[in-house]
Amino acid sequence: MGVLEDLANALADDTMKAQNKLNEPYLFEEVAKVLGAASTTMEEAYLTSMRVRLAEKRGRIFLEKRIRELIAQKRAEKEAKGPADQG
């Protein structure tokens, strides 16, 4: 990766940590505005990095929830069959 991507990724990582710790989900937008005033190129690289991280976070939350649902569903199906039907 180039310097631009490295810097944007590092800033995005730090922003995600701060957002999660402070429960401020739109902190990245404030950071992007500051970047945009200085360098639109850096702003775009940062926003791309943030979008990827936010999408991954949403995907992971969905996956974890869906896995819990499927486990509960399988458990309920197993219990509904009863001990005689399981053999």
C-alpha positions as CSV (number, residue, x, y, z in Angstrom):
1,M,0.0,0.0,0.0
2,G,1.0,3.6,-0.5
3,V,1.5,6.2,2.1
4,L,-2.0,7.7,1.5
5,E,-3.7,4.3,2.1
6,D,-1.6,3.6,5.1
7,L,-2.4,6.9,6.7
8,A,-6.1,6.7,5.9
9,N,-6.3,3.1,7.2
10,A,-4.5,4.0,10.5
11,L,-6.8,7.0,11.0
12,A,-9.9,4.9,10.2
13,D,-8.8,2.3,12.7
14,D,-8.3,4.9,15.4
15,T,-11.7,6.5,14.6
16,M,-13.5,3.1,14.8
17,K,-11.9,2.5,18.2
18,A,-13.0,6.0,19.4
19,Q,-16.5,5.6,18.0
20,N,-17.0,2.3,19.7
21,K,-15.5,3.4,23.0
22,L,-17.4,6.7,23.1
23,N,-20.6,5.5,21.5
24,E,-20.3,8.2,18.8
25,P,-21.3,6.4,15.6
26,Y,-20.9,9.5,13.4
27,L,-17.5,10.8,14.7
28,F,-16.0,9.6,11.3
29,E,-18.0,12.3,9.5
30,E,-16.5,15.0,11.7
31,V,-13.0,13.7,10.9
32,A,-13.8,13.5,7.2
33,K,-14.8,17.2,7.2
34,V,-11.5,18.2,8.8
35,L,-9.6,16.1,6.2
36,G,-11.7,17.5,3.3
37,A,-10.6,21.0,4.3
38,A,-7.0,20.0,4.0
39,S,-7.0,17.3,1.3
40,T,-9.9,15.8,-0.6
41,T,-7.7,13.0,-1.7
42,M,-7.0,12.0,1.9
43,E,-10.7,12.5,2.7
44,E,-11.8,10.1,0.0
45,A,-9.2,7.4,1.0
46,Y,-10.3,7.8,4.7
47,L,-14.0,7.5,3.8
48,T,-13.4,4.5,1.7
49,S,-11.5,2.9,4.6
50,M,-14.3,3.8,7.0
51,R,-17.1,2.5,4.7
52,V,-15.3,-0.9,4.4
53,R,-14.9,-1.1,8.2
54,L,-18.5,-0.1,8.9
55,A,-19.8,-2.6,6.3
56,E,-17.7,-5.4,7.8
57,K,-19.1,-4.5,11.3
58,R,-22.7,-4.6,10.1
59,G,-22.0,-7.9,8.3
60,R,-20.4,-9.4,11.4
61,I,-23.3,-8.3,13.6
62,F,-25.8,-9.9,11.1
63,L,-23.8,-13.1,10.9
64,E,-23.5,-13.5,14.7
65,K,-27.2,-12.8,15.1
66,R,-28.1,-15.3,12.3
67,I,-25.9,-18.0,13.8
68,R,-27.6,-17.6,17.2
69,E,-31.0,-17.8,15.5
70,L,-30.1,-21.0,13.6
71,I,-28.6,-22.6,16.7
72,A,-31.9,-21.9,18.6
73,Q,-33.9,-23.2,15.7
74,K,-32.0,-26.4,15.5
75,R,-32.2,-26.8,19.3
76,A,-36.0,-26.3,19.1
77,E,-36.4,-28.8,16.3
78,K,-34.4,-31.3,18.2
79,E,-36.4,-30.8,21.4
80,A,-39.7,-31.0,19.4
81,K,-38.7,-34.4,18.0
82,G,-38.4,-35.8,21.5
83,P,-36.1,-38.6,22.8
84,A,-37.8,-41.4,20.9
85,D,-37.4,-39.7,17.5
86,Q,-33.7,-38.9,17.9
87,G,-32.3,-42.4,17.5
